[in-house]
Amino acid sequence: MDTMTEPSQQDSEISTTLESAPAPEGYAPWSGHVPAQGRRTPVTTYRLQMGSTLTFDDARRLVPYLRDLGVTDVYLSPVLAAAPGSTHGYDVVDHTRISEAMGGRAGLERLAADVHKAGMGLVLDIVPNHMAVPTPAWHNLPLWSVLRDGPDSPYASWFDVPIEAPILMPVLGARIGKVLADEQLVLERMIVPTEPERGEQWVLRYFDHVFPVAEGTQSLPMHVLVGRQHYRLAYWKVGDAETNYRRFFDVGTLAAIRVEEPEVFAGSHELVLDLLRTGTVDALRVDHPDGLADPTGYLNQLWEATDGAWIVAEKILAPDEPLPVGWHVAGTTGYGASWRIDQLQVDQGGATRLGGLMHELTGQGPIDYERVVEQAKREVINGSLAAEVNRLARLLDELTVQDVRLRDHTLHDLRACVVELLIAAQRYRAYVRPGQAADPDQAAVLHADAERARSRLEADQSETLDMVVALLLGEPVGSEGLTASPLRTEAVIRFQQVCGAVTAKGVEDTAFYRWTHLTSLTEVGGDPSGFALGADEAHAWADRVQDLWPCTMVTSTTHDTKRGEDVRARLDVLASYAEEWTDMVRRLRASTEDARPTDLDGRTENLLWQTLWGTWAPDSDDPMTAERLTAYLIKASREQKGWTTWSAPDIDREQGLTDYATHLLTDPDTANELNAFAALTAKDVSSIILANKAMTLTWLGVADIYQGSELTRTSLVDPDNRRAVDYDGEGGLRAMLSQDSAGSSPRTLDQEKLRLTHRLAQLRAERPDTFVGPRSGYRTVPVTTSHAFAYARLLDEEPDVVVIVRRLGRRLRRLGGWREESVVLPDGQWTEVLTEQSIDGGAQRLADVVGDLPVVVLARDRQAGRADTREDRAEREAGGGAA
C-alpha cells in the first residue's frame, strides 16, 4: 500500500472534497475492494468485441497471440442472447442463453478451456440495468409475457413500469387514427418461436413489429381491440413525452429492469453466476450501475453471490468525486484515469488561442462551458427525457398533495425545482438509500446542487426547493407517516436515476459535441472545463485511488470512448501548436472556400477540422476514409441537437457537410497543409502516444488493452471503434509480435507501440503484485521539472518499478531541453525495460536517464530472487491465496 506517511505539498493543494469518507476504526482501506481469497485478480486484460464477426471460435485462435503479448485475462463484451442483428450485445433479450451468433454456451466453454489452459483468465461484461425492446417483441420472452398478460404475467415485476397502466409502445410511423384508417394493423395467428409450447397465438402485426393479443380480445373490432391490450401502440414521436417505462437514458429500445427485486436478480443472473461457479468465467465488468435503484445494494449482493469475484463497475465520476467506499467492487473501468492521462499532456498555454479559434468559427464570441452544459441539460429535460422528468414531478405532487402540511406546493413549482436541481447537479447521481440516513457527504452534494439551483428559481419557490431536497434525502418533512411512504421511496430512487440520465444525455451526449475547444478533452468521464492537468493533482488523485482501490482498472480506449487513444493524442498536441494550428485552419478555410457550404455550422466546422487532423494518417495501415468520416460527422452533428437532430434531420445541410468533408480528404492543398503539420508535430505526437500507453499499463491497478490498440488506430466513436482488427494478415499483429519477439528493431510508430505494449505487459505478468492488489503501492518520485511525471510502483511498500514520462515536449525543447533537471530514483540497481540500460539509484540527471525518450520504465534488479512469473501466480491462486 501507499507508504507516503507525511502529507505532500500537492496533497495540501487539492480540494478536501477529493477525500473519501473516513474509514471506520480498524478498517483496512481496501477491505471489500479486493477479490476474496482464492478468487482470481486480472493483471492485464485484453478487451474483445464479440459478435457474429468475432465468434468464440475466432477468439480461440487469438489466445496464443494474447498469451505471447503478455495478457493475463481475456475480457469479453456481453455474450448473452441479444436482439437480432446486435453489434454490441448490450441489448439482451434472454438471460438464460449465450448468443448463438457467437457460438452458444458450447463455444464459450471451448474458448474458456483454451484461455485457462494458456494460464489466463476470462472476464465477462454483464448488463444488469436493462433488456432490449426488440423487433419483433417475442424475442424478449419476459417482455412478451408482460405485454400479453399484464399483471398476471410471471414477469410482471421485471420491468420498471407501472404495470397497472398500458405500457407505451411508440413504434407507429403515424398517429394511431391514421394507422387504423389505413388498416396497417393485421391480426393473425402464429407459433411464437420463444413459446412454441403454447401452439399458435393471436398476434398483432405492424410491418416488422409483432405484438401479443390479450386473451379474449381477438374477436373485437380492431379499434376496440387495440384499446384493450396491456400496451398502447402509439406514434413514435409520442415516446419522449409519454413513455412510461424507464429506459436506458432516452433509448426506447432498451427497457430497464428491476434487478433490485430478488426474483429479477435471480432470473437475470442465474446463467452468469453458473458460469462463475463452474469456472468458465473468472471475473465481471458491470455495465452502468448508476441506472439501478440501489447500486450499492446490487453490487454488494453480486459480490456475495460470486463469492467475492473481481468486479469493476462502469462508473463515471466527477473530478472531485470519490467512488463510494461502501461498494464491494475492485473499482471502476478506468475512465477517471484515462482523461487524466491525456490532460497531463495538454499545454495550458494553448487554451486561449484554441478558444479564440472556436469563437471565430462559431461567431458567438466568448462561450462559457458551464452555460453550454446548462443549455444542453435543459434541452434534454424538455425533449428526449421529458417523460421521466414529468413522471418524477407528478410523483412528488402525488406525495405532497396527500399531506395537509405540504399540499400548497404546486405541481408547477415542484417541476421547476426538480428541473433546476437536475441542471445544477455536477455528478451523475447521489447515493441515498430509502429508509436510511443519507451519508453526510452525499447530503452535502445535494445541498450544494440546491444552492446553485436556487439562483435560477423564483423567490417563492425557495421553500419548495428546501422541501424537495429534504424529501430526496429522507430527512423529516411533513407528517410522520410520510417517512415510510412507498411514494417517497420511489421519489428518492427516481430522482437519482433521472439525474444520471440527464447528466449522460445532457453533458456527454450533447454538450461534449458542442464544446469544440479541444475535442480530446470531451471524452467519457472527462473534464473539458479544466483543459490541462498539473502533475501534483494527478499524483494526489492516483495516491488516493491506490489507497482504497488497489485492483481498479485503467483503460485508454473502450467501446464507449468518443475517440480512440491515438486520435486523442494527436489532438492533445494542438495545445502545444495552437498558433500554427490556427493559422493553418485559416489558410485551409480560405483555399477551400468555394467548396465550403455557406450555412456550415461553426461548431460542426471546428469539430470537422479537429477530427480531420486527429485521424490524419494517410500512410498508415488504418487511414481515414470518406465513408467513416462522414458517418461520424452525421452522428456528431445530430448529437449536438442544433441544426440537425436524430428526430428531425436536415438532410440537405448534412449532405453539404459530408460533401465538404469528402472534398477535404481528397483536396491536394489540404493534404499538403496537413502533411506539413504532421511533420512539424511528429515527434510530439509519437511521444504522447507512447507515453500515454505506458501510463495506461503502469499507473494504477489492472491495465486494459482495447482490441487493436497495441497499434495506432484512427478510431472514432461507436460503431467506428468496433471495426475488425487485422491479426492474421501478412502485416497483421501476430506477425508483428513474432518479429518483436525475435528481436527486430522497431522502424515505425506502430512497431514502437506494439513493442512497448509487449514489454510492459510482460513486465506486469512477471511482477503482478507490484501493479495489482494489496501488496502493491504508489509513490511520487521527486523530479525538479514539470516536464517529467514520475512515480514508483511499490511491492510490499518498497519501490519495484519506476516510470518517468516526458510531458509538454515542445515547451521543453524551447527551454533548451534537459539541462541539470534531475530525478531522485529509489536506492538500488535499475534496468530500463525497453533499452535494457542499467541505472543506479539516487539523484540522476534526466538527460542521462530519459534523454530523448518519451518514457522510461525502470525495473528493480531483484538480487534476492527472481521476479514473480505467471506460473508463480497461478500456483498461489490454486493454493487459495489472493492474486
Steps between C-alpha positions, in 0.01 A plus 500: 500500500592868492802579718476881487475564876517880486269728304666606178484850360264395226263348757461837667413660169215266418148580612391307803198387301728246337537316827298183541277458800692407818543127541369332813753424772691181428385496139762405243470768228444245227274257692225386266687645202719202426379156393444240768769244573527255215331732249701608199615857454582600142824688437480596132174455311436504126153615397337314211179619333311177446232447237427322176824637353708395803366174639627292790685275257656805336613613845650157568737555212620820667589335830863417408556856378352650816705268720817595316412870525498467879127523559379324815123514440275506195219752549181437302221740412150374597432146379138434598238463227435846355253662263516387136794659320653643817856622448580561866306258722363758746146443372444169682180309423563175688701468820485120482689456171842580360490669159468243225653747255819485707493122536270426791598367839702218348707754308554709812611195694745403225646850512519492880680166490762637261540820703548311825735249341715796395514615863263792444162596643171606345320826586137549398306823446144480638196726462280516814310821423291425193378263230419559136161594365567302182330473166303275504423522873482122548880481498481629859280240669461682835390816319271304267337337802442836673360656182258210463397429859570825688480458879432126458836440330761311704736777386274784619763617750786501249460827319516846653152602391169566679345166411146619571513729193552397138869504405567757230643349182586802279576311178242628252602710202185711531235577761288204602191641329668505160656156555154360574343682205766364267449148642870460569442285810447134414358234733637153436598172665853367527721272706722735700859366479573577866179324614447205264336301780198732491422414139353767276430837661307802386738784421476852371741582218613846394751452217805341674355553848304218662308534827297250705124521532336476841291189546138551402551820301574349161137518382457868574498766226854624440443846647361337816760225510795741506349676799460177701866397502752527782700728273418811303616522140594861425663733249877493550513874570283446808780305668711778648201665666297199613716186525414341833770235526843602620743496211875480474545877487263594216534184292150365448627162383663433839258451790629505858448200726457496878805302595447612860214248518631159618321303228631734230857480631475121512344466156734745328820371666453124523704424190775750578536366854510146366782598264691625802419193713618264230819699443410589142525869588728649765400866540239757401463850364161657587341736251339825620414429865393864540175410326400263779269579789768406751850469351656437840258221586529342156879503484536365852244228427690409184828485694339260749337291225834460321685413821706816472598498132696787344232745384543846351218747448458726200473815706560855380627721779519878516856633544448552874285191557626186677359158418261404783718318749212270595492335158644148511672531165862517391448847355389660176563412137756780474349814348632709788858400423457527124412868478763595757770324299402707196476830683847460645623543142293810421681834509298760688666767287290396201164554667451864403604458137285190445211671675540797269475275195186336638342841554608614154341202325180505701464877482363499854771687688617366836321177588478373856519122536266494798236687298535248219437219749205682657335559164558142387353355819198727477438388144508127577278557805241666278563259214606139501477456878181700556302188586737405780515851644124548482443165666731599785322833545157331503630250753608781733167672446308183583712459811459855630134544416418221747654696788319808624831652606645473150211526259545871420812419295366493144590262223638796307736595782597140570596445137694826490702396806566153360615645168742746660637234734568274203671781312707600803619143568873464432508124559313219332295438810495499877488172691215516748331179611135539604442433867862573592657824611680663210877488510618850604717534190212404272270742682758775461511438125124533463489809721773660287297419188199664664688823564598519132141421403358764733646785297294392199170474686245757602524618860171333593630164374790494744288340771382235254863428411592446865206264540595301189862464613385383844270244339776370273745468790254317726502784751197571725243698307121512508300252705653203678347246265672658202834354607404141413283586201558279192458814290786665684718193450427512131569874481840459665596228253351666190679826558838329511426297187372801306800705613736248343305494176488880475873527569590233247280634222549867581873503557672213323252451218423866433732757660809295417406522131440874525814590693775482238774692681727194497300189419740251658377635834133423430549134584284268706531611861726789401529856626532736201454803725838428658696486171843396634585297810794562730735229618432562869127455455549182297731351764260587782209337317700184420622473858144510633370248248786260575430523871138386470480321166823305435325273248319766296524513121680752280411528134577727207253392233166327539193422295348815653781752447417778259848483350770236520814564700715584195247747362492673837881509513515681164241745626687555828790631293288788372534674835877515447464621140194721539642789300610283207171311509290815498696645209471177303123475551461857379705425187302185429170679549609756245628247247187283524248780526332411173431147625387600849123528551392853577275373780759274665450509876805644677516242780475224245772657287742521794422137580564410136846662492606335824362162396675524165831562679443245775447225242758623249712192427490452121810282490403276790326163496186667636435809284182699538245449223227728374236247603624482860559873535162605363314240708670641810422861409131422448484324837688777677288773343177332596628450853562877516123538459537839340462538126415133447371226729422130499126566505504786248812470281582782260596275210605782266737662749634160604576429134685829471709411805590154374580629152738754653665239724547269203651786303749572780613137506592514131603865462874538419536831688345348810726195475810717462408713800416205722810308394715801584328533837550127558871537430521796736329316785617143431742483792241617750222284358706184527623602845149549636370179343777296661504684832125468541508130418774448755300680767192292421708188553675611819316775686241314708344159540382276219600627155261451211604478135212559259507278193756625249620789716847350522537671161398854405139527387283778359190383685213736577179444694293181486450321265829614345699371796356150451668450164678172438866475594757338272658224704592247234582696185848525354562817697260407779553507872604138532782544250609828655513347847707210371747746351522691827549180698781408260679823585421716198559869558188714455506726195148642512280650769273195481794273567614720788155497657467124467845451649417728792171321562669161475783583739278663760238226488778248555635707788155501657469125460840452663426739789122485549497600866696815422214630290184343643372408843569574866875444469523773236544870566559840343751772580596822330861504382656848547598693187621857469294591193137505395602337171538160664232301678655223709363240736594168655295185520561343840519139607454451873564873547830493310547654152509225238426680171561868420336680207616839371281661235604797287227763472458826306792414275486806278511735796795301635690532172438874494664517841807325362411142591617319809780691674566433865146387577509183704303210639562335835476127435449261791812323621613187318582391148247552224464369147310693232242258361525607134869583460634263769725782620620462859449804725605570858260629761532843654497846342546477122486751217189455288721555197681179594199293605234614252697674228287526189260219592128569560495267800733276696387209714753379754472160669690434820771238469386236747812367660332270749307297246320501171184697431158347530393330180163407357561145625578623853178691507294209371654278768404748773144520372467123481609489861223739604706818529377834375648600168 
